[in-house]
Amino acid sequence: MADDRRKLELAQRRNQALQMRIAGVSPTLIAQRLDYNSPQAASADITAALKRAAKAEGMAAEHLLHLLLSRLDRMLAALWPKVLKGEVQATDISLKIINKYASLTGVSELNRNGVPDTDMASLLGTMLAQLQQRYEVPDPDTDTIVQAEIVAGEILYDDTGGEA
């Protein structure tokens, strides 16, 4: 119990030292006011607090990135069947989603073999196939082919070039 109280007091002192340093107070004055052994001890404590805060913020940023990417994945997966059917508005929106995804993941910065990336189609095709698989979105092309009947025969044309 005393150990927990001591940890709480140290955390409060560390937080106060950090706030004072952010406000521009010198480590010497912080050490005097908060009973540190030396300005160096105060600086070390402040540095440790900043590192912990940066790590926590980094973890939060990483979590947010994964959340945003997951949302973009789901949006694109929902639109993809319409894109495959050639719906222009769905294609435009999908391109915006792909650009945002590429920007967030750094894909837009890819440069293979020192040459600007011109094979983005294969990269995006792979990504979209993975999305369709992950969210079990039907692929209109392959689903239609699987359900189609194969009809063998000859198409007859009339004299005008149309089908007879």
C-alpha positions as CSV (number, residue, x, y, z in Angstrom):
1,M,0.0,0.0,0.0
2,A,2.8,2.4,0.9
3,D,4.6,1.3,-2.3
4,D,1.5,2.2,-4.4
5,R,1.3,5.5,-2.7
6,R,5.0,6.2,-3.4
7,K,4.5,5.3,-7.1
8,L,1.6,7.6,-7.3
9,E,3.6,10.5,-5.7
10,L,6.5,9.9,-8.1
11,A,4.2,9.8,-11.1
12,Q,2.6,13.1,-10.0
13,R,6.0,14.7,-9.4
14,R,7.2,13.5,-12.8
15,N,4.0,14.9,-14.5
16,Q,4.5,18.2,-12.7
17,A,8.2,18.4,-13.7
18,L,7.2,17.7,-17.3
19,Q,4.5,20.4,-17.2
20,M,7.0,22.9,-15.7
21,R,9.7,22.0,-18.4
22,I,7.1,22.5,-21.2
23,A,6.3,25.8,-19.7
24,G,10.0,26.8,-20.0
25,V,11.1,26.3,-16.4
26,S,14.8,25.4,-16.1
27,P,15.8,21.9,-14.8
28,T,17.6,23.7,-11.9
29,L,14.5,25.4,-10.7
30,I,12.4,22.3,-11.2
31,A,14.9,20.3,-9.1
32,Q,14.7,22.9,-6.3
33,R,10.9,23.2,-6.3
34,L,10.1,19.5,-6.6
35,D,12.9,18.2,-4.3
36,Y,15.0,16.4,-6.9
37,N,18.6,15.6,-5.9
38,S,20.0,17.5,-8.8
39,P,19.0,19.3,-12.1
40,Q,20.3,16.2,-13.9
41,A,17.9,13.9,-12.0
42,A,15.1,16.2,-12.9
43,S,16.1,16.2,-16.6
44,A,16.4,12.5,-16.6
45,D,12.9,12.1,-15.1
46,I,11.5,14.6,-17.7
47,T,13.2,12.7,-20.5
48,A,11.8,9.4,-19.3
49,A,8.3,10.9,-19.1
50,L,8.6,12.3,-22.6
51,K,9.7,8.9,-23.9
52,R,6.8,7.1,-22.3
53,A,4.4,9.7,-23.6
54,A,5.8,9.4,-27.1
55,K,5.6,5.6,-27.0
56,A,1.9,5.8,-25.8
57,E,1.1,8.3,-28.5
58,G,2.9,6.1,-31.1
59,M,0.8,3.1,-30.1
60,A,-2.4,5.2,-30.3
61,A,-1.4,6.4,-33.8
62,E,-0.7,2.9,-34.9
63,H,-4.1,1.7,-33.6
64,L,-5.8,4.6,-35.4
65,L,-3.9,3.7,-38.7
66,H,-5.1,0.1,-38.5
67,L,-8.7,1.3,-37.8
68,L,-8.6,3.7,-40.8
69,L,-7.1,1.0,-43.1
70,S,-9.8,-1.5,-42.0
71,R,-12.5,1.0,-42.8
72,L,-11.0,1.7,-46.2
73,D,-10.7,-2.0,-46.9
74,R,-14.4,-2.5,-46.1
75,M,-15.5,0.4,-48.3
76,L,-13.5,-0.8,-51.2
77,A,-14.7,-4.4,-50.8
78,A,-18.3,-3.2,-50.9
79,L,-17.7,-1.1,-54.0
80,W,-15.6,-3.6,-55.9
81,P,-18.5,-5.6,-57.5
82,K,-19.9,-2.3,-58.9
83,V,-16.4,-1.4,-60.2
84,L,-16.2,-4.7,-62.0
85,K,-19.6,-4.0,-63.6
86,G,-18.2,-0.7,-65.0
87,E,-20.1,1.7,-62.8
88,V,-18.3,5.0,-63.3
89,Q,-19.2,6.6,-59.9
90,A,-18.1,3.4,-58.0
91,T,-14.8,3.4,-59.9
92,D,-14.2,7.1,-59.1
93,I,-14.9,6.5,-55.4
94,S,-12.7,3.4,-55.4
95,L,-9.8,5.3,-56.9
96,K,-10.1,7.8,-54.1
97,I,-10.1,5.1,-51.6
98,I,-7.1,3.4,-53.2
99,N,-5.2,6.7,-53.3
100,K,-6.0,7.3,-49.6
101,Y,-4.9,3.7,-48.7
102,A,-1.7,4.1,-50.7
103,S,-1.0,7.4,-49.0
104,L,-1.6,6.0,-45.5
105,T,0.5,2.9,-46.1
106,G,3.3,4.5,-48.1
107,V,2.5,2.5,-51.2
108,S,2.3,5.7,-53.1
109,E,6.0,6.1,-52.4
110,L,7.0,2.8,-53.9
111,N,9.8,2.8,-56.3
112,R,11.1,-0.5,-57.6
113,N,14.6,-0.9,-59.0
114,G,15.1,2.8,-59.0
115,V,12.4,3.3,-61.6
116,P,9.0,4.9,-61.0
117,D,6.5,2.2,-60.2
118,T,4.5,1.5,-63.3
119,D,3.1,-1.8,-62.2
120,M,0.6,-0.4,-59.7
121,A,-2.2,-2.4,-61.4
122,S,-0.8,-5.7,-60.3
123,L,-0.2,-4.4,-56.8
124,L,-3.7,-3.1,-56.5
125,G,-5.1,-6.3,-58.0
126,T,-3.4,-8.4,-55.4
127,M,-4.6,-6.0,-52.6
128,L,-8.2,-6.1,-53.9
129,A,-8.2,-9.9,-54.2
130,Q,-7.1,-10.1,-50.6
131,L,-9.9,-7.7,-49.6
132,Q,-12.5,-9.7,-51.5
133,Q,-11.3,-12.9,-49.8
134,R,-11.1,-11.3,-46.3
135,Y,-14.6,-9.9,-46.5
136,E,-16.1,-12.7,-48.6
137,V,-17.2,-10.3,-51.3
138,P,-18.4,-12.2,-54.4
139,D,-16.5,-11.5,-57.6
140,P,-19.1,-10.9,-60.3
141,D,-16.8,-12.2,-63.0
142,T,-15.9,-15.5,-61.5
143,D,-19.4,-16.1,-59.9
144,T,-21.0,-15.5,-63.3
145,I,-18.6,-17.9,-65.0
146,V,-19.2,-20.6,-62.4
147,Q,-22.9,-20.3,-62.8
148,A,-22.9,-20.0,-66.6
149,E,-23.9,-22.8,-68.9
150,I,-21.5,-23.6,-71.8
151,V,-23.4,-23.5,-75.0
152,A,-21.5,-24.8,-78.1
153,G,-22.7,-23.8,-81.4
154,E,-22.3,-21.6,-84.4
155,I,-23.7,-18.0,-84.5
156,L,-25.4,-17.5,-87.8
157,Y,-25.4,-14.0,-89.5
158,D,-27.7,-12.7,-92.0
159,D,-26.6,-10.7,-95.1
160,T,-26.6,-7.4,-93.2
161,G,-24.1,-8.6,-90.7
162,G,-26.6,-9.0,-87.8
163,E,-27.3,-12.2,-86.0
164,A,-29.9,-14.4,-87.7
